[in-house]
Amino acid sequence: MTGSTTMTGGSALRSLAWLAGALATSAAVVIGSVLAVVFAATVVVIGFMGSALFGLVALALRARRTVRAKTPDDPSLLEARNVGGHSWVAYGWNERS
């Protein structure tokens, strides 16, 4: 009799452990699936942001190429060039009448 009682107790404990393992496994699968979806969405959002950034860079470069400095029609304007730091050199000031 004692042998049959021990087996029944062991069998109940074994089935309870099996049920807990099955629940833990299914919870891990669900959590893993949710994390995979979240990280995949993050990668997609980063891709969209990167492509938008590259598009803006392309537009900026194209706009930079199309804009040219106009030659001044006003003879009172001087041409000055930055030669480094806060130093500037002006051209044409001695050619005025």
Buried (B, 14 or more C-beta within 10 A) or exposed (E): EEEEEEEEEEEEEEEEEEEEEEEEEEEEEEEEEEEEEEEEEEEEEEEEEEEEEEEEEEEEEEEEEEEEEEEEEEEEEEEEEEEEEEEEEEEEEEEEE
